[in-house]
Amino acid sequence: MMLQGLFLFALNYLLFYVATPKLTTGLIAMIFSTIIIFNIIFGAIFFRTPVQPRVVVGALFGLAGIGLVFRPELATFDFASEALAGIGLSVVATASASLGNIVSVRNQRAGMPVIETNTFGMAYGAAIMTVWALVQGRAFTFDPSAGYVLSLIYLAVFASAVAFWCYLSLLGRIGADRGAYATVVFPIVALGLSTAFEGFTWSLESIVGVGLVLLGNVLVLARLGRRRKAASGTAVG
């Protein structure tokens, strides 16, 4: 549980926080979407999970789709030395998050419940981040305004406790490689919210990109659906 807290709830967030000022939002989304590749590699290393061509192809379609969606933003990106440092930090952060996924799957296979491991994992993560903040001389502040308190409750309850419970439960059920494909869809959901509230304008590239992400989703999950139907039919028979 300490390793889950270190990799999933501390180190990856810390590295992304340091890297974010150096990069554009699109590039951050693109790099984090590669977690599915890391999960496939780490799953093969630690669990001897066979690398399924369908999952790999689906992942590549998803990454290509994200690249098309954010291509205008990426095209204007200046690969300066500071930006390259940000890319390196983001890649390490993504690998850390992937290792956290793998540790969670291992814990579930050992019979440890998701809620319990998340609770202790988040506690360890918070302790690690607290130590880092103290070492850095950061001041602890709290804004009693309604907007701050409500947003903090939302982040703590829904965006953290509930979200990670759902996501890690999914990993335990369908595997780290397929489950991680959800991260490829995250930027697409963000685009939907941006369309509704920020006036995002869709282009041909973004439409094709979303189509590639959805196609990748079909490739990654279709075989799983057929296996479940076959297992259900066998059970009934």
Secondary structure, DSSP 8 states (H G I E B T S, - for coil): -HHHHHIIIIIHHHHHHHHGGGS-HHHHHHHHHTHHHHHHHHHHHHH-----HHHHHHHHHHHHHHHHHTHHHHHT----HHHHHHHHHHHHHHHHHHHHHHHHHHHHHTT--HHHHHHHHHHHHHHHHHHHHHHHT-------SHHHHHHHHHHHIIIIIIHHHHHHHHHHHH-HHHHTTHHHHHHHHHHHHHHHHS-----HHHHHHHHHHHHHHHHHHHHHHHHHHHHHHHHH-
